[in-house]
């Protein structure tokens, strides 16, 4: 059943997000939806990330499993980060990039940068980062060491709607 056009009310328009707001959105958040392909099927999973603005990259970590096996096989990924304050007010950035697993020295440095960056984001949002640090510490003590990876940003699309 089609809705009559005179009944549709649009109180906002969708516009491109400027580069400054793109950096702000990525820097002010630390959770996004990672899209990747596994066995010719798309998957989307939430990840915690740190935006490394200086190197135009996303830093994250995981353990061995379905996601990492798939990323090793097909390194092209996307990451969606968005902020929503209502149906008519939101901002989003869709990143397209390439997965890169980091070696020991790079991994250690990037993992430190990741932890410090996520902690700052959480504090800025009024969240106590101790729960995050405890969660991360418990994972790093497991027999499966975390795999630190970088998503090198190749391009992005960013939109906003402010109704």
C-alpha positions, 0 to 999 in steps of 0.5 A: 500500500502506497502512502499518499505524497501529501501525507509524507512529512519531511522535516530535514534533508540529508546532506554530506558531512564536512571533513571536520565533522567526519574527523570529530565523529570518528574521534568522539566515538569508539564503537562501529559496525565492521562489514566484511565478506566470509565465504561469499556472504556479508557479515557485520559485527560491532567492534571497539576501535580507535581512530588514528587521525594522523595515519588515517587509520582505524586501530582495533583488536580481536582474537582468532576466530571467524572474523580474523580468518575472513579478514586474512582471506579478504582484507577489504572491509567497511566500517560504519560509525554513526551518532543518532539523537532521533529519527530526524537527527543523525550523522554517519561515516562509512569507511572503506579500507583495507585490513592489515594485521600488525606484527609484534612491535607495531601491535604493541605500540598500536595496542597502547595507542588504542587503549589510551584513545578509547579511554579518553573517548569513554571519559569524554562521554562520562563513562568510567573506563575501568570496566573496559580496561578490566574486560580488555585485561581479562582477554589479554590474559587468555591463552589466545593473545589479541590480534591487533589490526589496522584498517587503512582508510581508502575512502569514506562517505559521510552524511547527516540529517538534521530535522 
